[in-house]
Amino acid sequence: MPFLPDVPSENFPADLRYAVTTPDGRECRTFNIFHKLVHSPAIFRAVAETTAMTLGELALDPVLRELAICTVARLTGATYPHHRHMEVAKRVGIDAAKLLALPVYKEHPAFSAQERVVMAAAEELTERFRISPELKAQLAEFLNYEQRVELAWTIGFYNAVARVASACEVEVETVAPEGVAMRR
């Protein structure tokens, strides 16, 4: 028995139908996580808005953001966010060969020093819940205060997403979602 059944699109509350319809009202394929989170409309709204903000409104470089998210997903073993964000990583310009090298980022020549520091920060916050003073100093060399907050936020938020997606048994889509924008 699943932890949570999927909520069919037709059973989404009226104020959340935007997640399963196009702007002109046509029903469309959407992300599987929406069909779990909609059991709690408050959580659904919070996650949808926070995801939109994290992926679209931060000063943190999208490549660094996705390397941090993919590191969190890999370390937590969360299949759903790992799959989703490997795709996002490709869209922001990270090539497939580099993504395959994520588990060995510390030694792999494809990664810049900045990328390694960001992935190390994601690793430390995921595994030890803090960043070492040495790593903080390295991050301060290329991230301003705003970007440091955003990096810490992104790592923390995606640790939560990974755990919720895993607990709710969100499965990877067998048909690609149409990528309906989260309309607020």
Buried (B, 14 or more C-beta within 10 A) or exposed (E): EEEBEBBEBEEBEEEBEBBBBEEEEEEEBBBBBBBBBBEEEEEBBEBBEBBBBBBEEBEBBBBBBBBBBBBBBBBBEBBBBBEBBBEBBBEBEBEEEBBEBBEEBEEBEBBEEBBBBBBBBBBBBBEEEEBEEEBBEBBEEBBEEEBBBBBBBBBBBBBEBBEBBBEBBBBEBEEEBEEBEBEE
